[in-house]
Amino acid sequence: MSLLSLTGVSTFYGAIQALRDVSLEVNEGEIVTLIGANGAGKSTLMMTVCGSPQARAGSIVYDGTDITRMPTLLIMRRRIAQAPEGRRIFGRMTVRENLIMGAEVAGQSNIAGVMDEVCALFPRLRERLAQRGGTLSGGEQQMLAIGRALMARPRLLLLDEPSLGLAPLVVRQIFSAIRTLNRETGLTVLLVEQNAHQALRLAHRGYVLVNGAITMAGSGLDLLARPEIRAAYLEGGG
């Protein structure tokens, strides 16, 4: 069953077109990844799903409801949560306060219970609850960004470049946590990632975005095996 469906979506920044007639599906319980080079429009697609910017053409349907013209706050209250590129945590707030913010934005009331679940997934956060977010390492900040999103108890988690700038060991920990969430809770994930190898190994299905347009789609393993994908995104250890 489709949870998120984009049909013919085009997005602009002023006169500049960032997405061109994009169509994709994310089925309930899937991990779907979107890969592509810098500037391909991956983050714009994520932000368009969240309503900022809004699509100028096409439609976005989530859980049977057209959300194309819906304000961002109302979209996020439909149990969609985002861990944005660059983490964007609140550096002066403690880890605990950051997590609480994630719950309150979504109107989540069982804050203590969900925080226990997040800390079980990322034990390092439990050790850092009283520490300011800005003093955490890059990997810990990424865990906090994902944890803050999970505090909303989302049905759909949007993850934008979770491995960016992190050491390989930390990247493996974060991808392992995503896999665990999906397997154990059925969480649906739309993942934007430059690390194509890790993303395609993790994902059930993937799409390739080039210059704002989808150029290829298939299962994660099928895309990994394609010579053109290996040449463009995987050669040289990518």
Short mmCIF file of the C-alpha atoms (twelve columns), coordinates in Angstrom:
data_MODEL
# 
_entry.id   MODEL 
# 
loop_
_atom_site.group_PDB 
_atom_site.id 
_atom_site.type_symbol 
_atom_site.label_atom_id 
_atom_site.label_alt_id 
_atom_site.label_comp_id 
_atom_site.label_asym_id 
_atom_site.label_seq_id 
_atom_site.Cartn_x 
_atom_site.Cartn_y 
_atom_site.Cartn_z 
_atom_site.pdbx_PDB_model_num 
ATOM 1   C CA . MET A 1   0.000  0.000  0.000   1 
ATOM 2   C CA . SER A 2   1.352  3.400  -1.014  1 
ATOM 3   C CA . LEU A 3   1.972  5.728  1.952   1 
ATOM 4   C CA . LEU A 4   3.545  8.577  -0.034  1 
ATOM 5   C CA . SER A 5   3.027  9.242  -3.731  1 
ATOM 6   C CA . LEU A 6   4.480  12.043 -5.848  1 
ATOM 7   C CA . THR A 7   2.996  12.442 -9.333  1 
ATOM 8   C CA . GLY A 8   4.445  14.849 -11.892 1 
ATOM 9   C CA . VAL A 9   5.889  17.152 -9.234  1 
ATOM 10  C CA . SER A 10  7.731  20.275 -10.394 1 
ATOM 11  C CA . THR A 11  9.271  22.714 -7.925  1 
ATOM 12  C CA . PHE A 12  10.806 26.126 -8.537  1 
ATOM 13  C CA . TYR A 13  12.919 28.632 -6.628  1 
ATOM 14  C CA . GLY A 14  11.749 31.800 -8.312  1 
ATOM 15  C CA . ALA A 15  12.360 31.262 -12.018 1 
ATOM 16  C CA . ILE A 16  14.778 28.371 -11.448 1 
ATOM 17  C CA . GLN A 17  13.280 24.904 -11.797 1 
ATOM 18  C CA . ALA A 18  14.652 22.473 -9.211  1 
ATOM 19  C CA . LEU A 19  12.395 19.418 -9.747  1 
ATOM 20  C CA . ARG A 20  11.096 18.321 -13.152 1 
ATOM 21  C CA . ASP A 21  7.994  16.130 -13.394 1 
ATOM 22  C CA . VAL A 22  9.068  13.855 -10.517 1 
ATOM 23  C CA . SER A 23  6.978  10.769 -9.782  1 
ATOM 24  C CA . LEU A 24  7.818  8.249  -7.054  1 
ATOM 25  C CA . GLU A 25  6.124  5.940  -4.584  1 
ATOM 26  C CA . VAL A 26  6.986  4.997  -1.017  1 
ATOM 27  C CA . ASN A 27  5.003  2.013  0.204   1 
ATOM 28  C CA . GLU A 28  4.171  1.469  3.842   1 
ATOM 29  C CA . GLY A 29  6.962  -0.374 5.663   1 
ATOM 30  C CA . GLU A 30  9.578  0.295  2.974   1 
ATOM 31  C CA . ILE A 31  12.947 1.996  3.039   1 
ATOM 32  C CA . VAL A 32  13.230 3.946  -0.219  1 
ATOM 33  C CA . THR A 33  16.390 5.820  -1.091  1 
ATOM 34  C CA . LEU A 34  16.980 8.712  -3.428  1 
ATOM 35  C CA . ILE A 35  20.534 9.003  -4.735  1 
ATOM 36  C CA . GLY A 36  22.169 11.590 -6.945  1 
ATOM 37  C CA . ALA A 37  25.007 14.067 -7.177  1 
ATOM 38  C CA . ASN A 38  25.232 17.362 -5.312  1 
ATOM 39  C CA . GLY A 39  22.695 19.807 -6.686  1 
ATOM 40  C CA . ALA A 40  20.499 17.104 -8.224  1 
ATOM 41  C CA . GLY A 41  17.464 18.273 -6.228  1 
ATOM 42  C CA . LYS A 42  17.363 15.585 -3.528  1 
ATOM 43  C CA . SER A 43  16.949 17.960 -0.580  1 
ATOM 44  C CA . THR A 44  14.468 20.060 -2.563  1 
ATOM 45  C CA . LEU A 45  12.327 16.952 -3.004  1 
ATOM 46  C CA . MET A 46  12.347 16.346 0.754   1 
ATOM 47  C CA . MET A 47  11.429 19.959 1.477   1 
ATOM 48  C CA . THR A 48  8.677  19.884 -1.157  1 
ATOM 49  C CA . VAL A 49  7.093  16.896 0.596   1 
ATOM 50  C CA . CYS A 50  7.118  19.028 3.763   1 
ATOM 51  C CA . GLY A 51  5.477  21.957 1.968   1 
ATOM 52  C CA . SER A 52  8.363  24.412 1.821   1 
ATOM 53  C CA . PRO A 53  8.681  25.159 -1.048  1 
ATOM 54  C CA . GLN A 54  5.331  23.971 -2.356  1 
ATOM 55  C CA . ALA A 55  5.152  22.137 -5.655  1 
ATOM 56  C CA . ARG A 56  4.141  24.389 -8.552  1 
ATOM 57  C CA . ALA A 57  2.791  21.450 -10.556 1 
ATOM 58  C CA . GLY A 58  1.825  17.856 -9.818  1 
ATOM 59  C CA . SER A 59  0.465  16.287 -6.646  1 
ATOM 60  C CA . ILE A 60  1.745  14.836 -3.370  1 
ATOM 61  C CA . VAL A 61  -0.527 12.342 -1.638  1 
ATOM 62  C CA . TYR A 62  0.217  11.012 1.854   1 
ATOM 63  C CA . ASP A 63  -1.898 8.276  3.423   1 
ATOM 64  C CA . GLY A 64  -4.691 8.961  0.948   1 
ATOM 65  C CA . THR A 65  -4.762 12.754 1.507   1 
ATOM 66  C CA . ASP A 66  -3.520 15.351 -0.973  1 
ATOM 67  C CA . ILE A 67  -0.977 17.437 0.960   1 
ATOM 68  C CA . THR A 68  0.380  19.395 -2.017  1 
ATOM 69  C CA . ARG A 69  -0.953 22.768 -0.830  1 
ATOM 70  C CA . MET A 70  -1.070 22.023 2.878   1 
ATOM 71  C CA . PRO A 71  0.928  24.225 5.325   1 
ATOM 72  C CA . THR A 72  4.108  22.622 6.682   1 
ATOM 73  C CA . LEU A 73  2.911  22.437 10.298  1 
ATOM 74  C CA . LEU A 74  -0.224 20.521 9.317   1 
ATOM 75  C CA . ILE A 75  1.840  18.156 7.163   1 
ATOM 76  C CA . MET A 76  4.196  17.370 10.046  1 
ATOM 77  C CA . ARG A 77  1.236  16.735 12.351  1 
ATOM 78  C CA . ARG A 78  0.207  13.879 10.058  1 
ATOM 79  C CA . ARG A 79  3.025  11.785 11.547  1 
ATOM 80  C CA . ILE A 80  5.684  12.788 9.064   1 
ATOM 81  C CA . ALA A 81  9.014  13.713 10.638  1 
ATOM 82  C CA . GLN A 82  12.249 14.962 9.116   1 
ATOM 83  C CA . ALA A 83  15.901 14.796 10.147  1 
ATOM 84  C CA . PRO A 84  17.225 17.526 7.829   1 
ATOM 85  C CA . GLU A 85  20.588 17.823 6.115   1 
ATOM 86  C CA . GLY A 86  23.123 19.469 8.417   1 
ATOM 87  C CA . ARG A 87  21.294 18.176 11.540  1 
ATOM 88  C CA . ARG A 88  20.020 21.619 12.621  1 
ATOM 89  C CA . ILE A 89  19.759 20.731 16.263  1 
ATOM 90  C CA . PHE A 90  19.330 23.463 18.890  1 
ATOM 91  C CA . GLY A 91  22.940 23.933 19.993  1 
ATOM 92  C CA . ARG A 92  22.203 25.833 23.219  1 
ATOM 93  C CA . MET A 93  19.551 23.380 24.373  1 
ATOM 94  C CA . THR A 94  20.390 20.148 26.142  1 
ATOM 95  C CA . VAL A 95  19.906 16.795 24.468  1 
ATOM 96  C CA . ARG A 96  16.801 16.253 26.607  1 
ATOM 97  C CA . GLU A 97  15.342 19.626 25.561  1 
ATOM 98  C CA . ASN A 98  16.030 18.896 21.883  1 
ATOM 99  C CA . LEU A 99  14.200 15.586 22.167  1 
ATOM 100 C CA . ILE A 100 11.251 17.189 23.943  1 
ATOM 101 C CA . MET A 101 10.986 19.752 21.129  1 
ATOM 102 C CA . GLY A 102 10.562 16.915 18.627  1 
ATOM 103 C CA . ALA A 103 7.657  15.527 20.629  1 
ATOM 104 C CA . GLU A 104 5.936  18.845 21.294  1 
ATOM 105 C CA . VAL A 105 5.942  19.993 17.655  1 
ATOM 106 C CA . ALA A 106 4.013  16.845 16.750  1 
ATOM 107 C CA . GLY A 107 1.696  17.052 19.764  1 
ATOM 108 C CA . GLN A 108 3.116  13.823 21.215  1 
ATOM 109 C CA . SER A 109 2.101  13.408 24.872  1 
ATOM 110 C CA . ASN A 110 3.976  10.271 25.991  1 
ATOM 111 C CA . ILE A 111 7.309  12.088 26.067  1 
ATOM 112 C CA . ALA A 112 9.058  9.991  28.737  1 
ATOM 113 C CA . GLY A 113 8.116  6.686  27.130  1 
ATOM 114 C CA . VAL A 114 9.195  7.702  23.628  1 
ATOM 115 C CA . MET A 115 12.429 9.200  24.985  1 
ATOM 116 C CA . ASP A 116 13.241 5.839  26.573  1 
ATOM 117 C CA . GLU A 117 12.743 4.166  23.187  1 
ATOM 118 C CA . VAL A 118 14.990 6.700  21.429  1 
ATOM 119 C CA . CYS A 119 17.696 6.307  24.063  1 
ATOM 120 C CA . ALA A 120 17.509 2.519  23.741  1 
ATOM 121 C CA . LEU A 121 18.177 2.935  20.020  1 
ATOM 122 C CA . PHE A 122 20.976 5.466  20.603  1 
ATOM 123 C CA . PRO A 123 22.448 4.730  24.071  1 
ATOM 124 C CA . ARG A 124 24.952 7.573  23.669  1 
ATOM 125 C CA . LEU A 125 22.099 10.054 23.908  1 
ATOM 126 C CA . ARG A 126 21.081 8.742  27.324  1 
ATOM 127 C CA . GLU A 127 24.614 9.456  28.539  1 
ATOM 128 C CA . ARG A 128 24.377 13.005 27.154  1 
ATOM 129 C CA . LEU A 129 20.847 14.046 28.171  1 
ATOM 130 C CA . ALA A 130 22.038 16.973 30.273  1 
ATOM 131 C CA . GLN A 131 24.698 18.099 27.789  1 
ATOM 132 C CA . ARG A 132 24.186 20.965 25.350  1 
ATOM 133 C CA . GLY A 133 23.592 19.836 21.793  1 
ATOM 134 C CA . GLY A 134 26.282 22.112 20.401  1 
ATOM 135 C CA . THR A 135 28.998 20.350 22.409  1 
ATOM 136 C CA . LEU A 136 28.247 16.892 20.954  1 
ATOM 137 C CA . SER A 137 30.407 15.219 18.321  1 
ATOM 138 C CA . GLY A 138 29.144 15.155 14.734  1 
ATOM 139 C CA . GLY A 139 27.952 11.582 15.068  1 
ATOM 140 C CA . GLU A 140 26.153 12.314 18.333  1 
ATOM 141 C CA . GLN A 141 24.482 15.347 16.769  1 
ATOM 142 C CA . GLN A 142 23.238 13.177 13.912  1 
ATOM 143 C CA . MET A 143 21.865 10.648 16.397  1 
ATOM 144 C CA . LEU A 144 20.140 13.536 18.176  1 
ATOM 145 C CA . ALA A 145 18.642 14.865 14.927  1 
ATOM 146 C CA . ILE A 146 17.222 11.431 14.119  1 
ATOM 147 C CA . GLY A 147 16.132 10.927 17.723  1 
ATOM 148 C CA . ARG A 148 14.342 14.273 17.750  1 
ATOM 149 C CA . ALA A 149 12.433 13.238 14.612  1 
ATOM 150 C CA . LEU A 150 11.547 9.877  16.170  1 
ATOM 151 C CA . MET A 151 10.074 11.626 19.217  1 
ATOM 152 C CA . ALA A 152 7.072  12.438 17.013  1 
ATOM 153 C CA . ARG A 153 6.379  8.689  16.616  1 
ATOM 154 C CA . PRO A 154 6.217  9.152  12.822  1 
ATOM 155 C CA . ARG A 155 4.781  6.766  10.260  1 
ATOM 156 C CA . LEU A 156 7.110  8.293  7.660   1 
ATOM 157 C CA . LEU A 157 10.659 9.387  8.489   1 
ATOM 158 C CA . LEU A 158 12.451 11.665 6.016   1 
ATOM 159 C CA . LEU A 159 16.226 11.351 6.403   1 
ATOM 160 C CA . ASP A 160 18.388 13.844 4.502   1 
ATOM 161 C CA . GLU A 161 22.081 12.904 4.191   1 
ATOM 162 C CA . PRO A 162 22.444 11.176 7.596   1 
ATOM 163 C CA . SER A 163 26.026 10.036 6.824   1 
ATOM 164 C CA . LEU A 164 27.350 13.442 5.731   1 
ATOM 165 C CA . GLY A 165 30.731 14.226 7.285   1 
ATOM 166 C CA . LEU A 166 30.731 11.239 9.647   1 
ATOM 167 C CA . ALA A 167 33.373 8.583  10.278  1 
ATOM 168 C CA . PRO A 168 32.668 5.163  8.699   1 
ATOM 169 C CA . LEU A 169 32.068 3.491  12.084  1 
ATOM 170 C CA . VAL A 170 29.432 6.072  13.021  1 
ATOM 171 C CA . VAL A 171 27.824 5.754  9.586   1 
ATOM 172 C CA . ARG A 172 27.468 2.005  10.114  1 
ATOM 173 C CA . GLN A 173 25.886 2.595  13.537  1 
ATOM 174 C CA . ILE A 174 23.332 5.016  12.117  1 
ATOM 175 C CA . PHE A 175 22.417 2.808  9.153   1 
ATOM 176 C CA . SER A 176 22.109 -0.155 11.509  1 
ATOM 177 C CA . ALA A 177 19.693 1.851  13.675  1 
ATOM 178 C CA . ILE A 178 17.590 2.726  10.599  1 
ATOM 179 C CA . ARG A 179 17.443 -0.955 9.592   1 
ATOM 180 C CA . THR A 180 16.458 -1.959 13.143  1 
ATOM 181 C CA . LEU A 181 13.670 0.633  13.263  1 
ATOM 182 C CA . ASN A 182 12.285 -0.543 9.957   1 
ATOM 183 C CA . ARG A 183 12.410 -4.243 10.830  1 
ATOM 184 C CA . GLU A 184 11.125 -4.000 14.384  1 
ATOM 185 C CA . THR A 185 8.537  -1.214 14.124  1 
ATOM 186 C CA . GLY A 186 7.649  -1.147 10.412  1 
ATOM 187 C CA . LEU A 187 8.708  2.503  10.176  1 
ATOM 188 C CA . THR A 188 8.610  3.786  6.599   1 
ATOM 189 C CA . VAL A 189 11.734 5.701  5.572   1 
ATOM 190 C CA . LEU A 190 12.533 7.985  2.638   1 
ATOM 191 C CA . LEU A 191 16.298 8.369  2.626   1 
ATOM 192 C CA . VAL A 192 18.320 10.944 0.681   1 
ATOM 193 C CA . GLU A 193 21.959 9.908  0.641   1 
ATOM 194 C CA . GLN A 194 25.179 10.588 -1.277  1 
ATOM 195 C CA . ASN A 195 26.716 7.376  0.044   1 
ATOM 196 C CA . ALA A 196 25.036 5.333  -2.687  1 
ATOM 197 C CA . HIS A 197 26.601 2.025  -1.693  1 
ATOM 198 C CA . GLN A 198 25.342 2.136  1.895   1 
ATOM 199 C CA . ALA A 199 21.955 3.526  0.874   1 
ATOM 200 C CA . LEU A 200 21.240 0.958  -1.831  1 
ATOM 201 C CA . ARG A 201 22.313 -1.927 0.409   1 
ATOM 202 C CA . LEU A 202 19.884 -0.680 3.057   1 
ATOM 203 C CA . ALA A 203 16.920 0.223  0.848   1 
ATOM 204 C CA . HIS A 204 14.174 -1.981 -0.523  1 
ATOM 205 C CA . ARG A 205 13.937 0.302  -3.558  1 
ATOM 206 C CA . GLY A 206 15.761 3.296  -4.952  1 
ATOM 207 C CA . TYR A 207 15.443 6.180  -7.376  1 
ATOM 208 C CA . VAL A 208 18.193 8.103  -9.161  1 
ATOM 209 C CA . LEU A 209 17.736 11.861 -9.456  1 
ATOM 210 C CA . VAL A 210 19.728 13.779 -12.089 1 
ATOM 211 C CA . ASN A 211 19.236 17.517 -12.658 1 
ATOM 212 C CA . GLY A 212 15.887 17.470 -10.907 1 
ATOM 213 C CA . ALA A 213 14.446 14.493 -12.818 1 
ATOM 214 C CA . ILE A 214 14.128 10.774 -12.007 1 
ATOM 215 C CA . THR A 215 16.281 8.859  -14.496 1 
ATOM 216 C CA . MET A 216 16.243 5.352  -13.033 1 
ATOM 217 C CA . ALA A 217 14.355 3.252  -10.483 1 
ATOM 218 C CA . GLY A 218 14.521 -0.289 -9.159  1 
ATOM 219 C CA . SER A 219 15.258 -2.442 -6.144  1 
ATOM 220 C CA . GLY A 220 18.300 -1.491 -4.107  1 
ATOM 221 C CA . LEU A 221 20.177 -4.607 -5.212  1 
ATOM 222 C CA . ASP A 222 19.244 -4.124 -8.873  1 
ATOM 223 C CA . LEU A 223 20.527 -0.553 -8.875  1 
ATOM 224 C CA . LEU A 224 23.727 -1.623 -7.087  1 
ATOM 225 C CA . ALA A 225 24.400 -4.101 -9.870  1 
ATOM 226 C CA . ARG A 226 23.918 -1.682 -12.753 1 
ATOM 227 C CA . PRO A 227 27.195 -0.657 -14.436 1 
ATOM 228 C CA . GLU A 228 26.059 2.926  -14.981 1 
ATOM 229 C CA . ILE A 229 25.267 3.315  -11.273 1 
ATOM 230 C CA . ARG A 230 28.612 1.819  -10.304 1 
ATOM 231 C CA . ALA A 231 30.447 4.131  -12.693 1 
ATOM 232 C CA . ALA A 232 28.620 7.286  -11.593 1 
ATOM 233 C CA . TYR A 233 28.273 6.761  -7.848  1 
ATOM 234 C CA . LEU A 234 30.292 3.774  -6.615  1 
ATOM 235 C CA . GLU A 235 33.675 3.765  -8.346  1 
ATOM 236 C CA . GLY A 236 36.486 4.952  -6.118  1 
ATOM 237 C CA . GLY A 237 34.802 3.692  -2.966  1 
ATOM 238 C CA . GLY A 238 31.691 5.912  -3.001  1 
# 
